[in-house]
């Protein structure tokens, strides 16, 4: 199962889930006619060779991707050349796949770059399907996204074939015996070897810092004086790292569904255990159940599945404990998925694992033919290069009681995940926690949702604090689900739109209820 900080794949799985605020002040005197960002960049990123800094993007018709058909219409695609190794910018290059749709109105501000999370999500596949949600922004901005290095059409990494992925579903992700533990760690090590073989020398050059540097080259080549950016989930970490590296180039930056930049590996896992348990409690309460009793019943179901997986309608496949947990996770990302979760849990309690398996397949990007997506592969390659921490199985076992205390349902999986995710990884990681301090940067709008399961609300305040005084500005939504913008709050949407379209910075601490 993939780590739970992700957003992009949920758009593909959405079909499975459908069976006032305080005032602020203007951060500048920009009016509706502002065209900031429309001018060509005055200077190229430092150290970039002229051959890359002066490149012209050859925009043309988009092709089908592995995740989506060609969008047609006004969408255009191009390839940006960037250094493979930013320590040697004049050396070998890599091609990064971009997609855009030009501003629909005649008062263009510039480009608005989107990253939809993961890490490992394809912006080329996701951007067209997200355009309706940002139609007001589209009037003034070119909507732009891309496949970061190691993702999708940008030399995307595939570490295992479909047969091996399905076979790994039988590996117990919460091992209870020495034999299960050995199998769990052996599978983790094998995955890393597959990534190394598939990615080759690229594997050491797919970090978040590498991608942030790609973004600044992108800004320059697109002709934007400032970086206007909308980052969701992992995209918030990427945006924070960009702001740290290039504070002078920060324009209007929105970070929604915020990853806590102060948390280490264990801290992230504990944060997610709290976040998903909080969402599960809210779901159970909405159905009239006592959250503690409902949690015990679900934990008991998972324990039974650990011993005896359930039959399903999918030929040759059974619902294991890990697949069931994955199926429970997906509908907690959005309140709209709660009725689907009720149906799937009731069916599983009655002995049929088909509905939870279908939800797990949606999360894992598995289609009816048995073909799996590769977001998890890119996610692991990027995050294990970022994170230098490698908790051992013994360290994890010492922490398991605390994980189980936080969440009897999600805690054991998230605890063991810290030991397996980067076990025997072929390349070393880069940092304990990402550096996001950005003194001197323009105000960055940090949007937190109190009911967010995957990126708990507390991360928004911590991101704002680490960005620095007068930089991080927190907007809070008292809602449910992963992310806030476009989730049903007119207050959130209008506040974000005013910031991006007019430069109006809300008061730090504004709450939308």
C-alpha positions in Angstrom: 0.0 0.0 0.0 1.2 3.5 -0.8 1.9 6.1 1.9 -1.2 8.1 2.6 0.0 11.7 1.7 -1.4 11.9 -1.8 -4.1 13.7 -3.7 -3.9 13.2 -7.4 -5.0 9.6 -7.7 -8.3 10.5 -5.9 -9.6 12.2 -9.0 -9.4 8.9 -10.9 -11.1 7.1 -8.1 -13.9 9.7 -7.6 -16.5 7.6 -9.4 -16.2 5.0 -6.7 -17.3 7.5 -4.1 -20.5 8.6 -5.7 -22.9 5.2 -5.5 -19.1 33.2 7.0 -15.3 34.0 7.3 -13.4 37.0 8.8 -12.2 39.9 6.7 -8.7 40.8 5.6 -6.7 43.6 4.0 -5.1 44.1 0.6 -1.5 43.1 0.4 -0.9 45.7 -2.3 -2.8 48.1 -4.5 -3.2 45.8 -7.4 -6.5 46.2 -9.2 -8.4 44.0 -11.6 -6.3 45.2 -14.5 -3.0 44.1 -13.0 -0.8 42.2 -15.5 2.0 41.3 -13.1 3.9 38.2 -14.3 3.0 38.8 -17.9 6.4 40.3 -18.7 9.4 38.2 -19.7 11.7 37.3 -16.8 14.5 39.8 -16.3 17.1 37.3 -15.3 17.7 33.6 -15.8 18.1 31.3 -12.7 21.6 31.5 -11.4 24.1 29.1 -13.0 21.7 27.9 -15.8 23.5 27.6 -19.1 22.3 29.9 -21.9 21.2 26.9 -23.9 18.6 26.0 -21.3 17.7 29.6 -20.1 16.9 30.7 -23.7 15.0 27.6 -24.8 11.7 28.1 -26.5 8.9 25.7 -25.7 7.4 24.0 -28.7 3.8 23.9 -27.7 1.6 21.5 -29.6 -1.2 19.0 -29.4 -1.3 16.8 -26.3 -1.1 13.0 -26.7 -2.8 10.3 -24.6 -1.1 9.6 -21.3 -1.1 6.4 -19.3 -3.7 7.9 -17.0 -5.9 9.9 -19.3 -6.8 10.5 -22.9 -5.6 13.6 -24.8 -7.6 16.5 -23.5 -8.0 18.3 -26.8 -9.6 21.8 -26.8 -7.3 24.6 -25.8 -4.8 22.3 -24.1 -1.2 22.3 -25.3 1.8 20.3 -24.3 5.5 20.8 -24.5 8.8 19.5 -23.1 11.2 21.6 -21.0 14.8 20.6 -20.9 16.4 20.8 -17.4 19.7 19.6 -16.0 19.7 16.0 -14.9 22.0 17.0 -12.1 21.6 20.6 -10.8 25.1 20.4 -9.3 26.3 20.2 -13.0 23.8 22.3 -14.9 25.9 22.3 -18.0 25.8 18.5 -18.2 23.3 15.9 -19.3 19.6 17.1 -19.5 16.2 15.6 -18.8 12.9 16.3 -20.5 10.0 17.5 -18.3 6.5 17.2 -19.8 4.4 20.3 -19.4 0.7 21.1 -20.1 -1.1 24.5 -20.3 -4.3 26.2 -21.3 -3.9 29.9 -22.0 -5.9 32.5 -20.0 -9.5 32.6 -21.3 -9.9 36.4 -20.6 -8.0 39.4 -22.0 -6.5 40.6 -18.7 -3.8 38.0 -18.2 -1.8 38.0 -15.0 0.7 35.3 -16.0 1.1 31.5 -15.5 -0.4 29.7 -12.5 1.6 26.6 -11.9 -0.1 23.6 -10.2 1.3 20.6 -8.3 -1.4 18.2 -7.2 0.6 16.1 -4.7 1.8 12.6 -4.2 4.7 12.9 -4.6 4.4 11.2 -7.9 1.2 12.7 -9.2 1.0 13.5 -12.9 0.1 17.1 -13.5 -0.2 16.5 -17.3 -3.0 14.0 -16.6 -4.7 15.9 -13.8 -4.7 19.5 -14.9 -7.4 19.3 -17.6 -9.8 17.5 -15.2 -9.2 20.2 -12.5 -9.8 23.2 -14.8 -13.5 23.5 -14.1 -12.7 23.9 -10.4 -10.5 26.9 -11.1 -12.5 28.5 -14.0 -12.4 31.9 -12.4 -8.7 31.7 -12.1 -8.4 30.5 -15.7 -9.8 33.9 -16.9 -6.7 35.7 -15.7 -4.0 32.9 -15.6 -2.6 30.4 -18.0 -3.2 27.1 -16.2 0.1 25.2 -16.2 1.2 21.9 -14.7 3.8 19.3 -15.4 5.1 15.8 -14.6 8.0 16.2 -12.2 11.2 14.3 -12.9 10.6 10.6 -12.3 6.9 10.9 -12.9 4.7 10.0 -15.8 6.0 11.4 -19.1 9.0 12.9 -17.4 11.0 9.6 -17.4 8.5 8.1 -15.0 9.9 5.2 -12.9 8.3 1.8 -12.8 9.8 -0.5 -10.2 7.6 -3.6 -10.7 5.4 -5.2 -13.3 1.7 -5.7 -12.7 2.1 -9.4 -11.8 4.7 -8.6 -9.1 2.5 -5.8 -7.7 -0.5 -8.1 -7.4 1.7 -10.8 -5.8 2.9 -8.4 -3.2 -0.7 -7.8 -2.0 -0.3 -11.0 -0.1 2.6 -9.6 2.0 1.4 -8.7 5.5 2.1 -5.0 6.1 1.6 -5.4 9.9 3.8 -8.5 10.5 3.0 -10.5 13.6 5.6 -13.3 13.4 9.3 -13.4 12.6 8.5 -15.1 9.2 6.0 -12.3 8.3 8.5 -9.7 9.3 11.2 -11.2 7.2 8.8 -11.3 4.2 7.8 -7.7 4.8 11.4 -6.4 4.8 12.5 -8.6 1.9 9.6 -7.3 -0.2 10.6 -3.7 0.7 14.2 -4.3 -0.2 13.2 -6.0 -3.5 11.1 -3.0 -4.4 14.1 -0.7 -3.9 16.2 -2.9 -6.1 13.6 -2.7 -8.9 13.5 1.1 -8.6 17.3 1.2 -8.9 17.2 -1.0 -12.0 14.5 1.0 -13.6 15.7 4.5 -12.8 19.4 4.2 -13.1 21.3 7.4 -12.5 18.0 9.4 -12.4 17.3 7.8 -9.0 19.7 10.3 -7.3 18.2 13.3 -9.0 14.5 13.3 -8.3 14.4 15.1 -5.0 12.0 17.8 -4.0 14.9 20.3 -4.2 15.7 19.2 -7.8 12.0 19.7 -8.7 11.9 23.2 -7.0 14.9 24.2 -9.1 13.1 22.9 -12.2 10.2 25.1 -11.3 12.3 28.2 -11.3 13.7 27.4 -14.7 10.1 26.8 -15.8 9.1 30.2 -14.5 11.8 31.9 -16.5 11.2 30.0 -19.7 7.4 30.7 -19.4 8.3 34.4 -19.2 7.1 35.1 -15.7 8.8 37.6 -13.4 7.3 35.9 -10.3 6.2 32.4 -9.5 2.5 32.1 -9.1 1.8 28.7 -7.7 -1.0 26.4 -6.3 0.3 23.4 -4.4 -1.9 20.7 -2.9 -0.8 18.1 -0.3 2.8 17.2 -1.1 2.7 20.2 -3.4 2.7 22.3 -0.3 6.1 20.9 0.7 7.4 21.5 -2.8 6.1 25.1 -2.6 7.7 25.7 0.7 11.1 24.4 -0.6 10.7 26.6 -3.6 10.0 29.6 -1.4 13.2 28.8 0.6 15.4 28.5 -2.4 13.9 31.5 -4.3 12.2 33.9 -1.9 12.8 36.8 -4.2 10.8 35.1 -7.0 7.7 34.3 -4.9 4.6 35.8 -6.3 1.1 34.6 -5.3 1.5 31.2 -3.7 -1.3 29.1 -2.3 -0.5 26.0 -0.2 -3.7 23.8 0.5 -3.8 20.5 2.5 -0.5 21.3 4.1 2.3 18.8 4.9 3.9 19.5 8.3 7.5 20.6 7.4 8.7 20.2 11.0 7.8 16.4 11.3 10.3 13.7 10.8 9.5 10.2 9.5 8.0 9.0 12.8 6.3 12.4 13.3 4.6 12.2 9.9 3.3 8.7 10.5 1.9 9.7 13.9 0.3 12.8 12.4 -1.4 10.7 9.8 -2.6 8.2 12.4 -4.2 11.0 14.3 -5.6 12.6 11.1 -7.2 9.4 9.8 -8.5 8.4 13.2 -10.0 11.9 13.6 -11.7 11.5 10.2 -12.9 8.0 11.1 -14.4 9.3 14.3 -16.2 12.1 12.5 -17.5 9.5 10.0 -18.7 7.1 12.7 -20.4 9.9 14.6 -22.2 11.0 11.4 -23.8 7.5 11.2 -25.0 7.6 14.8 -22.3 5.3 16.1 -20.1 5.8 19.1 -16.6 6.5 17.7 -14.8 4.3 20.2 -17.2 1.4 19.7 -17.1 1.8 15.9 -13.3 1.9 15.9 -13.2 -1.3 18.0 -15.5 -3.1 15.5 -13.4 -2.0 12.5 -10.2 -3.0 14.3 -11.7 -6.4 15.1 -12.7 -6.8 11.4 -9.1 -6.1 10.3 -7.8 -8.6 12.9 -10.1 -11.3 11.4 -8.9 -10.5 7.9 -5.3 -10.8 9.1 -6.1 -14.5 9.9 -8.5 -15.2 7.1 -9.0 -12.9 4.1 -12.5 -12.6 2.7 -13.7 -13.8 -0.7 -14.5 -11.2 -3.4 -16.1 -11.1 -6.8 -12.7 -10.5 -8.4 -11.4 -13.9 -9.8 -8.6 -15.3 -7.7 -8.4 -12.3 -5.3 -9.2 -12.1 -1.7 -9.6 -9.1 0.6 -6.5 -9.1 2.9 -6.1 -6.9 6.0 -3.9 -4.5 4.1 -6.3 -4.2 1.2 -9.2 -3.6 3.5 -7.4 -0.8 5.3 -6.6 0.8 2.0 -10.3 0.5 1.0 -11.2 2.2 4.3 -8.7 5.0 3.7 -10.0 6.2 0.3 -13.5 7.3 1.2 -12.2 9.2 4.2 -10.5 11.6 1.8 -13.9 13.2 1.1 -17.1 13.4 3.0 -18.9 12.5 -0.2 -17.3 9.0 0.2 -18.8 8.3 3.6 -21.9 6.5 2.3 -19.7 4.3 0.1 -17.6 3.4 3.2 -20.8 2.4 5.1 -21.9 0.1 2.3 -18.4 -1.5 2.0 -18.0 -2.1 5.7 -21.5 -3.6 6.0 -20.7 -6.0 3.1 -17.4 -7.0 4.7 -19.0 -7.6 8.1 -21.4 -9.9 6.2 -18.5 -11.8 4.6 -18.1 -10.1 1.2 -14.9 -8.2 0.6 -15.7 -7.0 -3.0 -16.6 -3.4 -2.2 -13.6 -2.7 0.0 -11.4 -4.4 -2.6 -12.8 -2.1 -5.3 -12.0 0.9 -3.2 -8.5 -0.4 -2.5 -8.0 -0.9 -6.3 -9.1 2.7 -6.9 -6.5 4.0 -4.4 -3.9 1.7 -5.9 -4.7 2.8 -9.5 -5.6 -0.8 -10.5 -8.0 -1.1 -13.4 -10.3 -3.9 -14.4 -7.6 -5.5 -16.6 -5.2 -5.8 -13.7 -3.0 -2.9 -14.8 -1.6 -0.7 -12.0 -0.5 2.9 -12.1 3.0 3.9 -11.1 2.3 6.8 -8.8 3.4 4.7 -5.8 6.7 4.0 -7.5 7.5 7.6 -8.1 6.2 8.5 -4.7 8.7 6.1 -3.1 11.6 7.1 -5.2 11.1 10.8 -4.5 10.4 10.5 -0.8 13.2 8.1 0.0 15.7 10.5 -1.7 14.3 13.4 0.3 14.3 11.6 3.7 17.5 10.4 5.2 15.9 8.6 8.1 15.7 4.8 7.9 13.9 3.5 11.1 14.7 -0.1 11.8 12.1 -2.8 12.5 13.3 -2.8 16.2 12.8 0.9 16.5 9.4 0.6 14.9 8.3 -2.2 17.3 9.3 -0.1 20.3 7.0 2.7 19.0 4.1 0.4 18.0 2.2 0.7 21.3 2.1 4.5 20.9 0.9 4.1 17.3 -1.8 1.7 18.4 -2.9 4.1 21.2 -3.3 6.9 18.6 -5.3 4.7 16.3 -6.1 1.0 16.7 -7.1 1.0 13.0 -4.4 3.0 11.2 -1.6 3.0 13.8 -0.1 -0.4 13.3 0.1 0.0 9.5 1.6 3.5 9.7 4.0 2.4 12.3 5.3 -0.5 10.3 5.4 1.6 7.2 8.2 3.7 8.7 10.4 0.6 8.8 9.5 -0.8 5.4 9.1 2.3 3.1 12.9 3.0 2.6 14.3 -0.3 3.9 17.7 -0.9 2.3 17.1 1.9 -0.1 19.9 2.0 -2.8 20.6 5.8 -2.5 21.0 7.9 0.7 18.4 10.5 1.7 19.1 14.2 1.9 17.5 15.7 5.1 15.7 15.0 8.3 13.0 17.6 7.5 12.6 20.0 4.6 13.9 23.6 4.9 11.1 26.0 4.0 12.1 29.3 5.7 11.7 32.1 3.3 12.7 35.4 4.8 11.8 38.3 2.5 9.3 36.4 0.4 5.9 37.8 -0.5 3.0 36.6 1.7 2.2 32.9 1.1 -1.4 31.8 1.7 -1.5 28.6 3.8 -4.9 26.8 3.8 -5.7 24.3 6.5 -8.8 22.1 6.9 -9.6 21.0 10.5 -11.0 17.6 9.2 -8.2 16.8 6.8 -7.2 13.1 7.4 -4.0 12.9 5.3 -2.4 16.2 6.1 -3.8 17.1 9.5 -4.7 20.7 10.2 -1.8 21.4 12.6 0.6 21.2 9.7 -0.8 24.5 8.3 0.2 26.5 11.3 3.6 24.9 11.5 4.2 25.6 7.8 3.3 29.2 8.2 5.6 29.5 11.3 8.5 28.0 9.4 8.0 30.1 6.3 8.6 33.0 8.7 7.0 36.2 10.1 5.1 38.2 7.6 5.4 35.4 5.0 3.0 32.5 6.1 -0.6 33.5 6.4 -3.1 30.9 7.6 -6.6 30.5 6.4 -8.6 27.8 8.3 -11.7 25.9 7.1 -13.7 23.9 9.6 -14.6 21.2 7.2 -14.0 17.6 6.2 -11.8 15.9 3.6 -8.4 16.4 2.1 -7.9 20.0 1.1 -10.2 23.0 1.3 -10.4 24.9 -2.0 -13.2 23.7 -4.2 -14.6 21.6 -1.4 -17.9 23.5 -0.9 -16.8 26.6 1.1 -17.7 29.8 -0.6 -15.6 31.6 2.1 -12.5 29.6 1.3 -12.9 29.9 -2.5 -13.6 33.6 -2.5 -10.6 34.3 -0.1 -8.2 32.3 -2.2 -9.5 33.8 -5.5 -9.2 37.4 -4.1 -5.6 36.6 -3.1 -4.7 35.1 -6.5 -6.6 37.6 -8.7 -6.2 40.8 -6.8 -3.4 40.3 -4.4 -5.7 40.7 -1.4 -4.0 39.0 1.6 -6.4 37.9 4.3 -5.8 38.5 8.0 -3.6 35.7 9.4 -5.9 33.4 11.3 -9.0 34.0 9.2 -11.5 31.2 9.8 -14.2 29.9 7.4 -16.8 27.8 9.3 
